[in-house]
C-alpha cells in the first residue's frame, strides 16, 4: 500500500490542487504569525492526550521536544515555510511528523477549525495586553505634558471658532478620558477572547474523552477565580469571530480618538495657531519648499484611522452571509485583524513618543487666550447673578458685542456707561469679569476647566497611572 503524507488533502482526493488553486488558497504568507500560539496550543493538546491515554509519556516527550525545537528555529529565522503546505498549522505539523512518528497522533480529537480559533484567541489575548499597556503609556505622556504646562490657558473651540477659555492641560486630559474608555473596552473584549474553543473539533466535537478543562487551565483560559472558560457550543466555537469583530470595533474607535488628537496637534503646530512645536524627529520637510516643517507623524496617524475603520467593515461584511459553521471565507479574517492590531499599536506608540518631544509656545497661547470675547458667556453669567433670566442676558451681551464691533472696540474696552446704555444691571464691578485668571478660578464645578479642578484632575491621573505602574 502506498504510504500517504500526513498532510495530504485526504484519502478522498486522487490528486492535490492545481498550482493556481494552491497559490490562491494558501494563507501561510500571513498566518505564520500564529506560530507561537500554534505550538503552545499543540503542546497543551498533547499533554491532555497523554493524560487521556491517547499518547504514551515517551510520545508526549518526543512531541513536546520537537515542537519546542521547531519554535526556536522559527524564532531564529531558520525555519523554512512551505507555501504548498498551505498554512501555519500544516507547516508545523508536517515538520513535527518528519522529526518524530508520534507527531502523526497530535491531531487526534482536533480539527484545523478549532485549532485556528484557539490560535487566534491566544494571539489576540496577548495583543490586547500589550495594547492596553501602550494606551496607558500614551495617557502617561498626555498627563506629563499637561502637568508641565498646567498654567497655560488657550481658547477652547466649538465649530473651530473661539468659544471659551480652557487650560491647555484640560484639553489634553480630555484625550486621557477618551483613552480610558478605550482601555476599558479592551478589558471587556479580553473577557470574551479569553474562552477556549479547543475540543470543538471540526463542528461536532469528538467521541474521544478529551479533558477540555485541563487544556483551558494550561493555556490560562480562566476567570478571576481560576475557573476554566470553555466555549459551550461546538458549532459556534469554530465559526465565531465575534471576538475579532469586537476588537476591531474597539480598535476603530481608538483610531478615531488618535486621529482627533492628531488633528489638534496639526492645528496647534500650524503658523496660524503656533501653540506647539513638534520636534524635528517627528516632522518632515518639503521636497520643494525649504521653509516647510510638516507634521507627518500626526497626519499619518489621522490617515491610518481610515484603514482601521475599513478593517472593521471588511470583517462585518465577511461574516454577514455565512451559514453555520466553518467556511473557508473565514481565512480572510486574519489579515484584517492583524492589520488593525499593527496599526493601532504603532500609532498609539508613536503619538506618545511625539508628545514627549513637543513643546508649548506659552506666549502664543497667552495672546490667543487674552481675547476678551472668550469671556462673553461669563458676562452673561454676571447678569444672571443679578437676577436677569439667561435668555435675556444672552441677548444683552449679544447687543454689547455688536456695540463693540460698531465702535471697533474689544468687549473689555467698552465703558461701564456703554454697557449701562444697553442694560442697567451692569455696574462698576463688571470690569472684574475680564480678569482671565479670576475667570478660570471661578470654573470649579466637577469636570470644569477651573484652576483647582484641573490640578485635581492632573493629580488624580498621576496617581492612577503610578498605581498601575505605567512603563514608558
C-alpha positions as CSV (number, residue, x, y, z in Angstrom):
1,X,0.0,0.0,0.0
2,X,1.2,3.5,-0.9
3,X,2.1,5.5,2.2
4,X,0.3,8.9,2.2
5,X,1.7,12.1,3.6
6,X,0.3,13.1,7.0
7,X,-0.6,16.5,5.5
8,X,-2.1,15.3,2.2
9,X,-5.6,16.8,1.4
10,X,-7.2,13.4,2.4
11,X,-7.7,9.9,1.1
12,X,-10.8,11.2,-0.7
13,X,-8.8,13.0,-3.4
14,X,-6.8,11.3,-6.1
15,X,-4.6,14.4,-6.7
16,X,-3.7,17.7,-5.0
17,X,-4.9,21.1,-6.0
18,X,-3.6,22.8,-9.1
19,X,-0.7,25.2,-8.6
20,X,-3.0,28.1,-9.3
21,X,-5.5,27.0,-6.7
22,X,-2.8,26.3,-4.2
23,X,-1.4,29.8,-4.6
24,X,-4.9,31.3,-4.4
25,X,-5.9,29.4,-1.2
26,X,-2.6,29.5,0.8
27,X,-2.5,31.5,4.0
28,X,1.0,30.8,5.2
29,X,2.1,34.2,3.8
30,X,0.3,35.9,6.7
31,X,-0.9,33.3,9.3
32,X,2.7,32.3,10.0
33,X,2.4,34.9,12.7
34,X,0.4,32.4,14.7
35,X,3.3,30.0,15.0
36,X,4.0,30.6,18.7
37,X,0.3,30.2,19.6
38,X,0.1,27.1,17.4
39,X,3.0,25.4,19.2
40,X,1.7,26.4,22.7
41,X,-1.8,25.0,21.8
42,X,-0.3,21.8,20.4
43,X,1.8,21.2,23.5
44,X,-1.2,21.7,25.7
45,X,-3.3,19.4,23.5
46,X,-0.6,16.7,23.5
47,X,-0.3,16.9,27.3
48,X,-4.1,16.3,27.6
49,X,-3.9,13.4,25.1
50,X,-1.3,11.7,27.2
51,X,-3.4,12.1,30.4
52,X,-6.3,10.6,28.4
53,X,-4.2,7.6,27.5
54,X,-4.0,8.5,23.8
55,X,-0.3,9.2,23.9
56,X,2.5,7.5,25.9
57,X,4.8,9.5,28.1
58,X,7.6,8.9,25.6
59,X,5.4,10.1,22.7
60,X,4.5,13.2,24.6
61,X,8.2,13.9,25.4
62,X,9.1,13.4,21.7
63,X,6.3,15.7,20.5
64,X,7.0,18.4,23.1
65,X,10.7,18.4,22.5
66,X,10.3,18.6,18.7
67,X,7.7,21.4,18.9
68,X,10.0,23.4,21.2
69,X,12.9,22.9,18.8
70,X,10.8,24.0,15.8
71,X,9.6,27.0,17.8
72,X,13.2,28.0,18.5
73,X,14.1,27.6,14.8
74,X,11.2,29.8,13.8
75,X,12.2,32.4,16.4
76,X,15.7,32.4,15.0
77,X,14.5,32.8,11.4
78,X,15.9,29.3,10.4
79,X,12.6,27.6,9.7
80,X,11.6,27.1,6.1
81,X,7.9,27.9,5.5
82,X,6.4,25.9,2.6
83,X,3.6,27.5,0.7
84,X,2.5,24.2,-0.7
85,X,1.6,23.1,2.9
86,X,-1.0,25.9,2.9
87,X,-1.0,27.3,6.4
88,X,0.9,27.6,9.7
89,X,-0.8,24.6,11.2
90,X,0.2,22.2,8.4
91,X,3.7,23.5,8.1
92,X,4.4,22.9,11.8
93,X,2.6,19.6,11.9
94,X,4.4,18.3,8.8
95,X,7.8,19.2,10.2
96,X,6.9,17.7,13.5
97,X,5.9,14.4,11.9
98,X,9.0,14.4,9.8
99,X,11.1,14.6,13.0
100,X,9.0,12.1,15.1
101,X,6.4,9.5,14.0
102,X,4.5,10.4,17.2
103,X,3.6,13.7,15.5
104,X,1.0,11.8,13.4
105,X,-1.0,11.3,16.6
106,X,-1.1,15.0,17.6
107,X,-4.2,15.8,15.5
108,X,-6.2,13.3,17.5
109,X,-9.5,14.8,18.5
110,X,-8.6,18.1,16.9
111,X,-9.5,19.9,13.7
112,X,-7.9,22.9,12.0
113,X,-11.2,24.6,12.6
114,X,-10.9,24.6,16.4
115,X,-7.1,24.9,16.1
116,X,-7.2,28.2,14.3
117,X,-9.9,29.5,16.6
118,X,-7.6,28.7,19.5
119,X,-4.5,30.2,17.9
120,X,-6.3,33.5,17.1
121,X,-7.7,33.8,20.6
122,X,-4.3,33.2,22.1
123,X,-2.6,35.6,19.8
124,X,-5.2,38.4,20.3
125,X,-5.2,37.9,24.0
126,X,-1.5,38.8,24.1
127,X,-2.0,41.7,21.7
128,X,-4.8,43.1,23.9
129,X,-2.5,43.0,27.0
130,X,0.3,44.8,25.0
131,X,-2.0,47.4,23.5
132,X,-3.5,48.1,27.0
133,X,0.0,48.9,28.3
134,X,0.6,51.2,25.3
135,X,-2.6,53.1,25.9
136,X,-1.5,53.6,29.4
137,X,1.8,54.9,28.2
138,X,0.1,57.4,25.9
139,X,-2.1,58.5,28.8
140,X,1.0,59.0,30.8
141,X,2.6,61.1,28.1
142,X,-0.5,63.3,27.9
143,X,-0.7,63.7,31.7
144,X,3.0,64.6,31.9
145,X,2.5,67.1,29.1
146,X,-0.4,68.6,30.9
147,X,1.4,68.8,34.2
148,X,4.4,70.5,32.6
149,X,2.1,73.2,31.2
150,X,-0.5,73.5,33.9
151,X,-0.5,77.3,33.9
152,X,-1.1,77.7,30.1
153,X,-4.5,78.9,29.0
154,X,-5.8,78.6,25.4
155,X,-9.1,79.3,23.7
156,X,-11.4,76.3,23.7
157,X,-13.2,75.9,20.3
158,X,-16.6,74.9,19.0
159,X,-17.2,74.8,15.3
160,X,-13.4,75.6,15.2
161,X,-14.3,79.1,16.4
162,X,-13.0,80.6,19.6
163,X,-15.5,79.8,22.3
164,X,-14.4,80.0,26.0
165,X,-11.0,79.8,27.7
166,X,-9.7,76.5,29.0
167,X,-6.4,75.3,30.4
168,X,-4.2,73.6,27.9
169,X,-4.0,70.8,30.4
170,X,-7.8,70.4,30.4
171,X,-7.8,69.9,26.7
172,X,-5.1,67.2,26.9
173,X,-6.9,65.5,29.7
174,X,-10.0,65.2,27.5
175,X,-8.0,62.7,25.5
176,X,-6.9,60.9,28.6
177,X,-10.6,60.3,29.4
178,X,-11.2,59.1,25.8
179,X,-8.3,56.7,26.0
180,X,-9.6,55.4,29.4
181,X,-12.8,54.3,27.7
182,X,-10.7,52.6,25.0
183,X,-8.8,50.8,27.8
184,X,-12.0,49.7,29.4
185,X,-13.4,48.4,26.2
186,X,-10.2,46.3,25.7
187,X,-10.7,44.8,29.1
188,X,-14.3,43.9,28.2
189,X,-13.1,42.4,24.9
190,X,-10.4,40.4,26.7
191,X,-13.1,38.6,28.7
192,X,-14.8,37.3,25.5
193,X,-11.5,36.5,23.8
194,X,-10.3,34.5,26.9
195,X,-12.5,31.4,26.2
196,X,-11.0,28.1,25.0
197,X,-12.6,26.6,21.8
198,X,-10.2,23.6,21.6
199,X,-12.1,20.3,21.7
200,X,-14.9,21.5,19.5
201,X,-13.4,19.6,16.5
202,X,-14.5,20.5,13.0
203,X,-18.1,21.0,14.0
204,X,-19.4,18.4,16.4
205,X,-16.6,17.7,18.9
206,X,-15.3,14.2,19.2
207,X,-16.3,10.8,20.5
208,X,-12.9,10.6,22.3
209,X,-12.9,11.5,26.0
210,X,-10.9,14.7,26.0
211,X,-10.4,16.9,29.0
212,X,-11.1,20.3,27.7
213,X,-10.9,21.9,31.2
214,X,-7.3,20.8,31.6
215,X,-6.3,22.4,28.3
216,X,-8.1,25.6,29.2
217,X,-6.3,25.8,32.5
218,X,-2.9,25.0,31.0
219,X,-3.4,27.8,28.4
220,X,-4.7,30.3,31.1
221,X,-8.2,30.4,29.7
222,X,-9.5,31.0,33.2
223,X,-11.6,33.6,35.0
224,X,-10.5,35.7,38.0
225,X,-11.3,32.7,40.3
226,X,-9.2,30.3,38.2
227,X,-12.2,28.5,36.7
228,X,-11.7,27.3,33.1
229,X,-13.6,29.2,30.5
230,X,-14.8,27.0,27.7
231,X,-17.0,27.5,24.6
232,X,-20.3,25.8,25.2
233,X,-21.4,25.1,21.6
234,X,-19.1,23.3,19.2
235,X,-20.7,24.9,16.1
236,X,-20.5,28.4,17.5
237,X,-16.9,27.8,18.7
238,X,-15.5,27.1,15.3
239,X,-17.4,29.8,13.4
240,X,-17.4,32.5,16.0
241,X,-15.3,35.6,15.1
242,X,-17.2,38.0,17.3
243,X,-14.1,38.4,19.4
244,X,-12.2,39.6,16.4
245,X,-15.0,42.0,15.3
246,X,-15.3,43.3,18.9
247,X,-11.6,44.0,19.0
248,X,-11.6,45.7,15.6
249,X,-14.6,47.8,16.6
250,X,-12.7,48.9,19.7
251,X,-9.6,49.5,17.6
252,X,-11.6,51.6,15.1
253,X,-12.8,53.9,17.9
254,X,-9.3,54.1,19.4
255,X,-8.0,55.0,15.9
256,X,-10.7,57.7,15.7
257,X,-9.5,59.1,19.1
258,X,-5.9,59.1,18.0
259,X,-6.9,60.8,14.8
260,X,-8.7,63.6,16.6
261,X,-5.7,64.1,18.9
262,X,-3.5,64.2,15.7
263,X,-5.8,66.8,14.2
264,X,-5.5,69.0,17.2
265,X,-1.7,68.7,17.1
266,X,-1.7,69.5,13.4
267,X,-3.7,72.7,14.0
268,X,-1.7,73.7,17.0
269,X,1.5,73.3,15.2
270,X,0.4,75.4,12.2
271,X,1.7,79.0,11.8
272,X,-1.9,80.3,12.3
273,X,-2.1,78.8,15.8
274,X,1.6,78.3,16.7
275,X,0.6,76.8,20.1
276,X,3.1,74.0,20.0
277,X,6.4,73.0,18.4
278,X,6.9,69.4,17.4
279,X,10.5,68.1,17.5
280,X,12.2,67.7,14.1
281,X,12.4,63.9,14.6
282,X,8.6,63.7,14.3
283,X,8.2,66.1,11.3
284,X,9.4,66.2,7.7
285,X,10.4,68.8,5.2
286,X,9.2,69.6,1.7
287,X,11.0,68.4,-1.4
288,X,10.4,71.9,-2.9
289,X,9.8,74.4,-0.2
290,X,12.8,74.7,2.2
291,X,10.9,76.5,4.9
292,X,8.3,73.8,5.5
293,X,8.1,71.6,8.6
294,X,5.3,69.2,8.1
295,X,3.6,67.2,11.0
296,X,3.7,64.0,9.0
297,X,3.5,61.6,12.1
298,X,0.3,63.2,13.2
299,X,-1.0,63.3,9.6
300,X,-0.3,59.6,9.1
301,X,-2.0,58.8,12.4
302,X,-5.0,60.7,11.1
303,X,-4.9,58.9,7.8
304,X,-4.4,55.4,9.2
305,X,-7.6,55.6,11.1
306,X,-9.4,55.0,7.8
307,X,-7.8,51.6,7.2
308,X,-8.7,50.5,10.8
309,X,-12.3,51.6,10.2
310,X,-12.2,49.8,6.9
311,X,-10.9,46.6,8.5
312,X,-14.0,46.5,10.8
313,X,-16.3,47.0,7.8
314,X,-14.5,44.2,5.9
315,X,-14.9,41.8,8.8
316,X,-18.6,42.5,9.3
317,X,-19.2,42.1,5.6
318,X,-17.2,38.9,5.6
319,X,-19.4,37.4,8.3
320,X,-22.8,38.7,7.5
321,X,-23.8,36.0,5.0
322,X,-22.0,32.9,6.3
323,X,-24.1,29.8,7.1
324,X,-23.1,27.7,10.1
325,X,-20.4,26.6,10.7
326,X,-16.9,26.9,9.4
327,X,-16.5,28.3,5.9
328,X,-13.2,29.0,4.1
329,X,-14.2,32.6,3.8
330,X,-13.0,32.9,7.4
331,X,-9.5,32.7,6.2
332,X,-9.9,36.3,5.2
333,X,-10.3,37.4,8.9
334,X,-6.7,37.3,9.8
335,X,-5.2,40.0,7.6
336,X,-7.9,42.4,8.7
337,X,-7.3,41.6,12.4
338,X,-3.5,41.6,12.1
339,X,-3.6,45.0,10.3
340,X,-5.9,46.6,12.9
341,X,-3.6,45.4,15.7
342,X,-0.4,46.5,14.0
343,X,-1.8,49.9,13.0
344,X,-3.4,50.9,16.4
345,X,-0.4,49.7,18.3
346,X,2.1,51.6,16.1
347,X,0.0,54.8,16.1
348,X,-0.5,54.6,19.9
349,X,3.2,54.3,20.5
350,X,4.3,57.0,18.0
351,X,1.8,59.5,19.3
352,X,3.1,59.0,22.8
353,X,6.7,59.5,21.6
354,X,5.7,62.6,19.6
355,X,4.0,64.2,22.6
356,X,7.2,63.7,24.7
357,X,9.0,65.6,22.1
358,X,6.6,68.5,21.7
359,X,6.9,71.9,23.5
360,X,4.3,74.6,24.1
361,X,4.6,78.2,22.8
362,X,3.3,79.9,26.0
363,X,3.4,83.4,24.5
364,X,1.3,82.5,21.5
365,X,-1.2,80.7,23.9
366,X,-1.3,83.7,26.1
367,X,-2.0,86.1,23.2
368,X,-4.8,83.9,21.9
369,X,-6.5,83.4,25.3
370,X,-6.3,87.2,26.0
371,X,-9.2,87.6,23.5
372,X,-11.9,89.2,25.7
373,X,-14.7,87.7,23.5
374,X,-13.9,84.4,25.2
375,X,-15.5,85.7,28.3
376,X,-18.8,86.8,26.7
377,X,-20.6,83.9,28.4
378,X,-19.0,84.9,31.7
379,X,-20.5,88.4,31.1
380,X,-23.9,86.8,30.7
381,X,-23.4,84.8,33.9
382,X,-22.6,88.1,35.6
383,X,-26.1,89.3,34.6
384,X,-27.7,86.1,35.7
385,X,-26.3,86.5,39.2
386,X,-28.1,89.9,39.2
387,X,-31.4,88.3,38.5
388,X,-31.5,88.6,34.7
389,X,-33.0,85.4,33.0
390,X,-30.3,83.7,31.0
391,X,-32.1,84.2,27.6
392,X,-32.3,87.9,28.3
393,X,-28.7,88.0,29.5
394,X,-27.6,86.2,26.3
395,X,-29.4,88.9,24.2
396,X,-28.0,91.8,26.2
397,X,-24.4,90.5,25.8
398,X,-25.0,90.0,22.1
399,X,-26.0,93.6,21.9
400,X,-22.8,94.6,23.8
401,X,-20.7,92.6,21.3
402,X,-22.5,94.3,18.4
403,X,-21.8,97.7,20.0
404,X,-18.1,96.8,20.4
405,X,-17.9,95.9,16.7
406,X,-19.6,99.1,15.8
407,X,-17.1,101.1,17.9
408,X,-14.3,98.9,16.8
409,X,-13.5,98.0,20.4
410,X,-13.0,94.7,22.0
411,X,-15.6,93.7,24.6
412,X,-13.5,94.5,27.6
413,X,-12.9,98.1,26.4
414,X,-16.5,99.1,26.4
415,X,-17.0,101.6,29.2
416,X,-19.4,101.0,32.0
417,X,-21.5,103.7,30.6
418,X,-21.6,101.9,27.3
419,X,-22.8,98.8,29.0
420,X,-25.3,100.6,31.1
421,X,-26.8,102.1,28.0
422,X,-27.7,98.5,27.0
423,X,-28.9,97.3,30.4
424,X,-28.9,99.0,33.8
425,X,-27.9,95.7,35.6
426,X,-24.3,96.5,34.7
427,X,-22.3,98.3,37.3
428,X,-18.7,99.2,38.0
429,X,-17.6,95.8,39.1
430,X,-18.2,94.4,35.6
431,X,-14.6,95.0,34.7
432,X,-13.6,92.1,37.0
433,X,-15.3,89.7,34.6
434,X,-12.4,90.3,32.2
435,X,-9.7,89.2,34.6
436,X,-8.8,85.9,32.9
437,X,-7.1,84.3,35.9
438,X,-10.1,85.0,38.1
439,X,-12.4,83.7,35.4
440,X,-10.5,80.4,35.4
441,X,-10.7,80.2,39.2
442,X,-14.5,80.5,39.1
443,X,-14.8,77.4,36.9
444,X,-14.6,74.8,39.6
445,X,-17.6,72.5,39.1
446,X,-16.5,68.9,38.8
447,X,-15.2,68.3,35.3
448,X,-14.8,72.0,34.5
449,X,-11.6,73.6,33.4
450,X,-11.1,75.6,36.6
451,X,-7.7,76.2,38.1
452,X,-8.2,74.0,41.2
453,X,-10.2,71.4,39.3
454,X,-7.6,70.9,36.5
455,X,-4.9,70.5,39.1
456,X,-7.1,68.0,40.9
457,X,-7.6,66.0,37.7
458,X,-3.9,66.0,36.9
459,X,-3.1,64.7,40.4
460,X,-5.8,62.1,40.1
461,X,-4.4,60.8,36.8
462,X,-0.8,60.9,38.0
463,X,-1.9,58.7,41.0
464,X,-3.9,56.3,38.8
465,X,-1.1,55.8,36.3
466,X,1.5,55.5,39.0
467,X,-0.5,52.8,40.8
468,X,-0.8,50.9,37.6
469,X,2.9,51.1,37.1
470,X,2.8,52.5,33.6
471,X,6.0,51.7,31.7
472,X,7.0,54.2,29.1
